Amino acid sequence: MSPPPTREDRVKCYNARDTYWKCLDSNELISDPKSKIDCEQLRKTFTENCPQVWVFHFDRKYKYEKFKAEQAKENAKQMAS
């Protein structure tokens, strides 16, 4: 069993995660292959700086947050109708 991450390790992980998520958000509607490559490189940095279990958790959290936002938009449309 590996030792728990230090504060410095956690900060690196969170920064890598946040940068990767920003890339995903900013390139969400863009189909430019270069954007995809940029995000893939950030994904690699993210997975290198975070424990695998954290990566799994953060990936699920990101998808769930996107799902919640989409549901909120749909509910708002339905309420306005």
C-alpha positions as a printed Julia matrix, in Angstrom:
81×3 Matrix{Float64}:
   0.0    0.0     0.0
   1.39   3.37   -0.97
   1.59   6.25    1.49
  -1.13   8.9     1.31
  -0.45  11.85   -1.0
   1.23  14.85    0.53
  -0.32  18.31    0.42
   1.97  19.15   -2.5
   0.86  16.01   -4.35
  -2.79  16.88   -3.81
  -2.29  20.42   -5.09
  -0.57  19.07   -8.23
  -3.44  16.65   -8.75
  -6.16  19.27   -8.27
  -4.4   21.72  -10.59
  -3.98  19.05  -13.28
  -7.65  18.05  -12.89
  -8.89  21.63  -13.09
  -6.78  22.39  -16.16
  -8.01  19.24  -17.89
 -11.64  20.02  -17.04
 -11.26  23.58  -18.37
  -9.94  22.15  -21.63
 -12.91  19.8   -21.88
 -15.35  22.6   -21.14
 -13.8   25.06  -23.58
 -13.58  22.5   -26.39
 -16.95  20.89  -25.78
 -18.53  22.23  -28.97
 -15.38  22.39  -31.07
 -14.48  19.52  -33.38
 -10.94  20.76  -34.04
  -8.5   17.8   -33.88
  -5.81  20.06  -32.36
  -8.1   20.8   -29.41
  -8.56  17.08  -28.86
  -4.8   16.56  -28.84
  -4.35  19.4   -26.34
  -6.92  17.84  -24.01
  -5.34  14.39  -24.39
  -2.01  15.81  -23.27
  -3.7   17.44  -20.28
  -5.45  14.13  -19.54
  -2.07  12.42  -19.47
  -0.76  15.03  -17.01
  -3.9   14.58  -14.91
  -3.51  10.79  -14.74
   0.2   11.06  -13.97
  -0.36  13.49  -11.09
  -3.34  11.82   -9.42
  -3.84   8.4    -7.87
  -5.81   6.08  -10.15
  -8.71   5.88   -7.7
  -8.94   9.68   -7.66
  -8.92   9.84  -11.46
 -11.82   7.38  -11.55
 -13.7    9.44   -8.94
 -13.03  12.78  -10.64
 -14.08  11.39  -14.05
 -17.39  10.22  -12.59
 -17.86  13.52  -10.78
 -17.24  15.52  -13.98
 -19.76  13.46  -15.94
 -22.33  13.71  -13.14
 -21.94  17.49  -12.87
 -22.47  17.79  -16.64
 -25.54  15.55  -16.38
 -26.98  17.65  -13.53
 -26.43  20.87  -15.48
 -28.14  19.41  -18.55
 -31.08  18.21  -16.47
 -31.42  21.65  -14.87
 -31.54  23.25  -18.35
 -34.19  20.8   -19.52
 -36.25  21.36  -16.36
 -36.02  25.13  -16.8
 -37.24  24.79  -20.42
 -40.16  22.65  -19.31
 -41.11  25.09  -16.56
 -41.0   28.0   -19.04
 -43.3   26.21  -21.48
